[in-house]
Amino acid sequence: MTMPAVVLTAQRTIALEERPRPTLRPDQVIVEVELCGICGSDLHAAQLPQVYHGDCVLGHESTGHIAHVGADVAGWSVGQREAVNPNGNDCNVCEFCRSGRPNFCRRATLETALGLQANGALAPLMAAFPSHLRTIPPELAPRAAAWVEPAATALRAVELAGDLRGRTVLVTGGGPIGQLACRLAYLKPAERVLLMEPAANRARFAANSHAAVITADEADAANVTVDVAIECSGNEVATATALNLLTPGGVLVVVGAGRGSGLDSATILLKEITVRGSYTYTDEFDRTIDLLATGLLAVDDLTSVVTPLPGTLAAFDELRDGRIMKALIAPN
């Protein structure tokens, strides 16, 4: 039997195709997908062969419930609701797993990540290992549960910046990760959060994200300096601007990736800037579930549209054009 799915084809185009339904292995479960978000990196999947494998069902920001349980799986039962950690298939034997850094486990992040190298959640059904699954409490609504994965990414970036109490934090890039970073920095609690985002339809979310919008020209005219910058845009000009605004001894956390770096070595040297990369998450995934379930981290306003699977390609186009903030896909 087949099912519809949004696929990065072997020719590296994104298409809606009929694909075989996943077969239940003894050591896996079958998840019936309720909602799956489209990530900003999904928009560039065709240009990222080192991460996104061809001939693969996309979708790595998902929530759903268990439809079938393999004979060798313990602790999970049909009907349980869960959020899916796409990078959860840790090997548990490599040096990174053993040192508490599973985000660098090659098997988990570069070989079997759901929606990147293994078939993901932009389809009605998805096969997953138990290690991919995280129980979600009844009070966590499906729309919020679909935000666990991107929020965990933002949480790691914010926490890598260190203690934010009394600090001024600049976030560059006002997409979903940037808005989440602002909200999480506010909770830390930063004294002041600034957002640099040129697109008006994204900058308008700043008030809900507890951030003040500022342009590079305004910052320059007012001699603004910041203690921490969290770069979420993947834009080298934004990165260079963040570096220039950082006070001596400041911290730059890079969570967005793009062409060009904007990392001027002289600026880093003369101001003794600490530059940190932020790659996926470790225990932040589990802690994010609590933040969302308790309502400390609000995300409802960031969801622009919920659409059935046939509308996915149109949602990709709207996201590429910057017309919407976030699309959640309902495959069932």
C-alpha positions as CSV (number, residue, x, y, z in Angstrom):
1,M,0.0,0.0,0.0
2,T,1.1,3.6,-0.6
3,M,0.6,7.0,1.0
4,P,1.1,10.6,-0.2
5,A,4.4,12.1,1.0
6,V,6.5,15.2,0.5
7,V,9.9,14.0,-0.8
8,L,13.3,15.3,-1.6
9,T,13.7,13.2,-4.7
10,A,16.9,11.5,-5.9
11,Q,17.1,14.4,-8.4
12,R,17.0,16.8,-5.4
13,T,13.7,18.4,-6.2
14,I,10.9,18.6,-3.6
15,A,7.7,16.8,-4.8
16,L,4.5,15.4,-3.5
17,E,4.6,11.6,-4.4
18,E,3.0,8.3,-3.6
19,R,5.4,6.4,-1.3
20,P,5.2,2.9,0.3
21,R,3.7,2.9,3.8
22,P,6.4,2.2,6.4
23,T,6.8,-1.5,7.4
24,L,6.7,-2.2,11.1
25,R,10.0,-3.6,12.3
26,P,10.2,-5.4,15.6
27,D,12.4,-2.7,17.1
28,Q,10.3,0.3,15.9
29,V,7.0,1.9,16.2
30,I,4.7,3.5,13.5
31,V,3.7,7.1,14.3
32,E,0.5,8.5,12.9
33,V,1.6,12.1,12.3
34,E,-0.7,14.8,13.6
35,L,1.3,17.9,12.7
36,C,4.7,18.6,11.2
37,G,6.3,22.0,10.9
38,I,8.3,23.1,7.8
39,C,11.8,24.2,9.0
40,G,13.8,26.9,7.3
41,S,16.5,24.4,6.5
42,D,13.8,22.3,4.6
43,L,13.5,25.2,2.1
44,H,17.2,24.7,1.2
45,A,17.2,20.9,1.4
46,A,18.2,20.5,-2.2
47,Q,21.4,22.5,-1.6
48,L,22.4,20.6,1.5
49,P,23.5,17.1,0.4
50,Q,25.7,16.7,3.4
51,V,22.6,16.7,5.7
52,Y,19.6,16.0,3.5
53,H,19.7,12.7,1.6
54,G,17.8,12.3,-1.7
55,D,14.9,10.0,-2.1
56,C,13.8,10.7,1.4
57,V,10.5,11.9,2.9
58,L,11.0,15.3,4.5
59,G,9.7,16.6,7.9
60,H,11.5,16.7,11.2
61,E,9.4,18.9,13.4
62,S,6.5,16.6,14.3
63,T,4.0,15.4,16.9
64,G,1.6,12.5,16.7
65,H,0.5,9.3,18.3
66,I,1.6,5.7,18.1
67,A,-0.4,3.6,15.7
68,H,1.6,0.3,15.8
69,V,4.2,-1.1,18.2
70,G,7.0,-3.5,17.2
71,A,7.2,-6.8,19.1
72,D,10.5,-5.9,20.7
73,V,9.5,-2.5,21.8
74,A,8.8,-1.9,25.5
75,G,7.4,1.1,27.3
76,W,5.2,2.4,24.5
77,S,1.7,1.5,23.5
78,V,-0.8,2.3,20.8
79,G,-2.5,5.7,21.2
80,Q,0.3,7.4,23.2
81,R,0.9,11.0,22.2
82,E,4.5,12.0,21.6
83,A,6.8,14.6,20.2
84,V,9.5,13.2,17.9
85,N,13.1,14.0,18.4
86,P,14.4,13.5,14.8
87,N,18.0,13.2,16.1
88,G,17.2,10.6,18.8
89,N,18.7,7.5,17.3
90,D,21.9,7.8,19.4
91,C,24.5,5.0,19.0
92,N,25.4,5.3,22.8
93,V,28.9,4.1,22.1
94,C,30.7,6.9,20.3
95,E,32.8,9.4,22.3
96,F,30.2,12.0,21.9
97,C,27.3,9.9,23.3
98,R,29.5,8.8,26.2
99,S,30.4,12.4,27.1
100,G,26.8,13.7,27.0
101,R,27.1,15.3,23.6
102,P,24.7,13.2,21.4
103,N,24.2,16.1,19.1
104,F,27.6,15.1,17.6
105,C,26.7,11.4,17.3
106,R,27.1,10.7,13.6
107,R,24.5,8.0,13.5
108,A,21.9,10.2,15.2
109,T,22.4,13.4,13.2
110,L,24.0,12.6,9.9
111,E,22.9,9.0,9.1
112,T,19.5,8.3,10.5
113,A,17.9,11.7,11.4
114,L,14.2,11.6,10.6
115,G,13.2,13.8,7.7
116,L,16.8,14.3,6.7
117,Q,18.4,10.9,6.1
118,A,15.5,8.6,7.1
119,N,11.9,9.1,6.1
120,G,10.2,11.8,8.1
121,A,6.9,13.2,9.0
122,L,5.6,15.0,5.9
123,A,3.4,11.9,5.4
124,P,0.6,10.3,7.3
125,L,2.8,7.6,8.8
126,M,6.4,7.5,9.9
127,A,8.6,4.7,11.3
128,A,10.6,5.6,14.4
129,F,12.8,4.0,17.0
130,P,11.7,4.4,20.7
131,S,14.7,6.6,21.3
132,H,13.1,9.2,18.9
133,L,9.9,9.5,21.1
134,R,9.2,11.8,24.0
135,T,5.9,11.6,25.9
136,I,4.0,14.8,25.9
137,P,1.5,15.7,28.7
138,P,-2.2,16.1,28.1
139,E,-2.0,19.9,28.6
140,L,0.4,20.3,25.7
141,A,-1.9,21.1,22.7
142,P,-0.9,19.6,19.3
143,R,0.0,23.0,17.7
144,A,2.4,23.8,20.6
145,A,3.8,20.2,20.5
146,A,4.8,20.7,16.9
147,W,7.1,23.5,18.1
148,V,9.2,21.4,20.4
149,E,12.0,20.7,17.9
150,P,12.6,24.3,16.7
151,A,12.2,25.6,20.3
152,A,14.8,23.1,21.5
153,T,17.2,24.4,18.8
154,A,16.6,28.0,20.0
155,L,17.0,27.0,23.7
156,R,20.4,25.5,23.2
157,A,21.6,28.7,21.4
158,V,20.3,30.9,24.2
159,E,21.9,28.8,26.9
160,L,25.2,28.7,25.1
161,A,25.3,32.5,25.5
162,G,25.8,32.1,29.3
163,D,24.2,34.0,32.1
164,L,21.9,36.7,30.6
165,R,20.9,38.4,33.8
166,G,21.5,42.1,33.4
167,R,22.7,41.7,29.8
168,T,21.6,43.3,26.6
169,V,20.9,40.6,24.0
170,L,20.7,41.2,20.2
171,V,19.0,38.6,18.0
172,T,19.6,38.9,14.3
173,G,17.0,37.3,12.1
174,G,13.3,37.4,13.1
175,G,12.1,34.0,11.7
176,P,10.8,31.3,13.9
177,I,14.2,30.5,15.5
178,G,14.9,34.2,16.1
179,Q,11.5,34.8,17.7
180,L,11.9,31.8,19.9
181,A,15.4,33.0,20.9
182,C,14.0,36.4,21.9
183,R,11.3,34.8,24.0
184,L,13.8,32.4,25.7
185,A,16.3,35.2,26.3
186,Y,13.6,37.2,28.0
187,L,12.9,34.2,30.3
188,K,16.6,33.9,31.4
189,P,16.0,36.9,32.1
190,A,17.9,39.3,29.9
191,E,17.7,43.0,30.9
192,R,17.0,44.0,27.3
193,V,16.3,42.1,24.1
194,L,16.8,43.7,20.7
195,L,15.7,42.2,17.4
196,M,17.2,43.1,14.0
197,E,14.9,42.0,11.2
198,P,14.3,44.0,8.0
199,A,11.1,42.3,6.9
200,A,8.1,44.2,8.4
201,N,5.9,41.1,8.5
202,R,8.4,39.3,10.7
203,A,9.5,42.3,12.8
204,R,5.8,42.8,13.8
205,F,6.1,39.7,16.1
206,A,8.8,41.5,18.2
207,A,6.4,42.8,20.8
208,N,5.1,39.4,21.5
209,S,8.7,38.2,21.7
210,H,9.5,40.9,24.3
211,A,12.0,42.5,22.0
212,A,12.6,46.0,20.6
213,V,13.2,46.2,16.9
214,I,16.3,48.0,15.9
215,T,18.1,48.6,12.5
216,A,21.8,48.7,12.0
217,D,21.7,52.4,11.2
218,E,19.7,53.1,14.4
219,A,22.2,51.1,16.5
220,D,25.1,53.0,14.9
221,A,23.5,56.4,15.4
222,A,22.7,55.7,19.1
223,N,26.1,54.0,19.8
224,V,24.3,50.9,20.9
225,T,26.4,48.0,22.2
226,V,25.3,44.6,23.2
227,D,26.7,41.9,25.5
228,V,25.4,38.9,23.6
229,A,24.4,38.4,20.0
230,I,22.5,35.4,18.7
231,E,22.7,35.1,15.0
232,C,19.7,33.3,13.6
233,S,19.5,34.5,10.0
234,G,22.5,32.8,8.3
235,N,23.2,36.2,6.7
236,E,26.9,37.4,6.7
237,V,25.9,41.0,6.8
238,A,23.9,40.4,9.9
239,T,26.7,38.5,11.5
240,A,29.2,41.3,10.7
241,T,26.7,43.8,12.2
242,A,26.3,41.7,15.4
243,L,30.1,41.5,15.8
244,N,30.5,45.3,15.4
245,L,27.8,45.9,18.1
246,L,29.2,43.5,20.6
247,T,31.0,45.0,23.6
248,P,34.6,43.9,24.3
249,G,34.4,40.4,25.9
250,G,31.0,39.8,24.3
251,V,29.6,36.5,23.1
252,L,28.3,35.6,19.6
253,V,26.3,32.5,19.2
254,V,25.8,31.3,15.6
255,V,22.7,29.2,15.1
256,G,21.9,30.2,11.5
257,A,24.1,29.1,8.6
258,G,24.4,30.5,5.1
259,R,27.0,31.4,2.5
260,G,29.8,33.6,3.8
261,S,30.6,34.1,7.4
262,G,30.8,37.7,8.3
263,L,33.3,36.7,11.0
264,D,36.0,39.4,10.8
265,S,39.0,38.0,12.6
266,A,40.4,41.4,13.6
267,T,37.1,42.4,15.3
268,I,37.1,39.1,17.2
269,L,40.7,39.5,18.2
270,L,40.6,43.2,19.3
271,K,37.4,42.8,21.3
272,E,38.2,39.2,22.6
273,I,34.8,38.1,21.3
274,T,33.8,34.5,22.2
275,V,32.2,32.9,19.1
276,R,30.1,29.7,19.7
277,G,28.3,27.5,17.3
278,S,25.0,25.9,18.3
279,Y,24.1,22.6,16.7
280,T,20.7,21.0,17.3
281,Y,20.2,20.1,21.0
282,T,20.8,17.6,23.7
283,D,18.6,17.5,26.8
284,E,17.1,20.8,25.6
285,F,14.5,18.8,23.7
286,D,13.0,17.3,26.9
287,R,13.2,20.6,28.8
288,T,11.4,22.5,26.0
289,I,8.4,20.2,26.4
290,D,8.0,21.5,30.0
291,L,8.4,25.1,28.9
292,L,5.7,24.7,26.3
293,A,3.4,22.6,28.5
294,T,3.5,25.1,31.3
295,G,2.9,28.1,29.0
296,L,6.2,29.8,30.0
297,L,7.1,29.7,26.3
298,A,4.2,30.9,24.1
299,V,4.2,30.0,20.4
300,D,0.5,30.0,19.3
301,D,0.9,33.4,17.6
302,L,3.8,32.2,15.5
303,T,1.8,29.6,13.6
304,S,0.6,31.3,10.4
305,V,-1.2,28.4,8.7
306,V,-2.2,24.8,9.3
307,T,-2.7,23.0,6.0
308,P,-3.3,19.4,4.8
309,L,-0.5,17.6,3.0
310,P,-1.5,18.6,-0.6
311,G,-0.9,22.2,0.4
312,T,2.7,21.6,1.5
313,L,4.3,22.8,-1.8
314,A,2.3,26.0,-1.7
315,A,3.4,26.5,1.9
316,F,7.0,26.1,0.9
317,D,6.6,28.9,-1.7
318,E,5.0,31.2,0.8
319,L,7.8,30.6,3.3
320,R,10.5,31.2,0.6
321,D,8.8,34.5,-0.3
322,G,8.6,35.5,3.4
323,R,4.8,35.8,3.3
324,I,4.2,33.7,6.4
325,M,6.1,33.0,9.6
326,K,5.4,29.2,10.1
327,A,3.4,26.5,8.3
328,L,2.3,23.4,10.1
329,I,1.2,20.5,7.9
330,A,-1.6,18.1,9.0
331,P,-0.9,14.9,6.9
332,N,-4.0,13.1,8.3
